[in-house]
Amino acid sequence: MNSEGTVFDIQHFCTGDGPGIRTTVFLKGCPLRCAWCHNPESWSPEPQVLLNLSRCIRCSSCEAVCPAGDPKAILASAPSRKASCSSGCRLCADACPTGSLEVAGRTTTVASVLEEVLQDEAYYRHSGGGLTLSGGEPFAQPAFSRALLEAAVGAGLHTAVETSGHGARESFLAAAPFVRLWLWDIKLMDADLYREYVGGRLETMLGNLEAVAASGAGIRFRVLFIPQLHGRTGVAEATADLLHRYPGSTAEVIPYHLLGNAKRGKLGLPEVRFREPSATETHAFAVSLGLSR
C-alpha cells in the first residue's frame, strides 16, 4: 500500500472505460509516441508544466516561486524533455493569477489512490463499475500498477486496464491475476506504419496480447480509426483477422478526435493534422471489421 507512482489525473464517474460507473486513474510514462496521442502530457514519467500562452500576462509570479528557475524556460528546454519538471511542486501553478500554468503529474501512493477511488464505492456496487488504470501506459510503472490492481481487487472492486500492449511480458503476466478486463488498444495493423506513427514494434504488442489472452482474462479491443491511415490497403483486413483470432473478446471502434491539440499547444508540440472521421466513415469501418451492419 506504500508503493509510490506518478499519476497525472484521476477522473470520477467515467462510463466509457469499462462496465458501469468507474474511476479512471491516469499514470505518467509511455514508451510510445503515437502521432495522434490525445494525452501527450502522459509521455514523460516526470511531472510536466503546461503553459497556456494565450492566458499568460507575463506577470512573473511563477518565476518568483519556482525552485528550478523560470517555468517558461523549462518549456523552452531540449525537445526531448519538453516541459519536464523534476520537482512537481506545483508552486508555479498555485501562484499563477490567470490559471495559465498547469502541472501534470504528482507522486502518490497506492493507499492514497485507493482511498480516493473508494469514495465512489456505492456507485460501483450499483452499476457494476470499478477502477480502470489508463495512461500513458500503465506498465511503464509496472510495480505500482500491479500493487494498485491487487489492492483494488482486495477491496472488492472490478478492475480494468487500458493498455497499448507495450511493456515487459512478465509485468503483464504478474498483473493479470488482478485484472478483470483488458481494454486493449489496436492502433495500426501494419508493421511499417506502426513503427512510423506509433514508435514501437507491432510484434511486441501482439506477443503480449497472446500471453495475456492465454491467462483467461476478458479482453475488449479498442480499435483506433483514422481514415488517412486505416484506409490504406490491407490495414482493415489485418485488423479484422486479429479480432477473429480472439472470438471470446469484444471490440469497439474509437474514431480519432482533435481534442489533444489543445494539450499539445500547452506543451510546445506541433498540432496533429489528421482529419476526424465522419459518423458514416466510422460506421463503414466498423462494418469492414465485422462489428456492425
Salt bridges, closest charged atoms under 4 A:
ASP17 OD1 - ARG222 NH1 3.64
GLU41 OE2 - LYS263 NZ 2.94
GLU46 OE1 - ARG81 NH2 3.29
GLU63 OE2 - LYS72 NZ 3.70
ASP70 OD1 - LYS72 NZ 3.83
GLU102 OE2 - LYS266 NZ 2.68
GLU116 OE2 - HIS12 NE2 2.91
GLU116 OE1 - ARG106 NH2 3.91
ASP120 OD2 - HIS12 ND1 2.58
GLU150 OE1 - ARG146 NH1 2.96
GLU162 OE2 - ARG222 NH1 3.44
ASP185 OD2 - LYS187 NZ 3.72
ASP192 OD1 - ARG195 NH2 2.59
GLU203 OE1 - ARG201 NH2 3.90
GLU252 OE2 - ARG220 NE 3.24
GLU252 OE2 - ARG222 NE 3.33
GLU271 OE1 - ARG273 NH1 3.57
GLU281 OE1 - ARG275 NH1 3.00
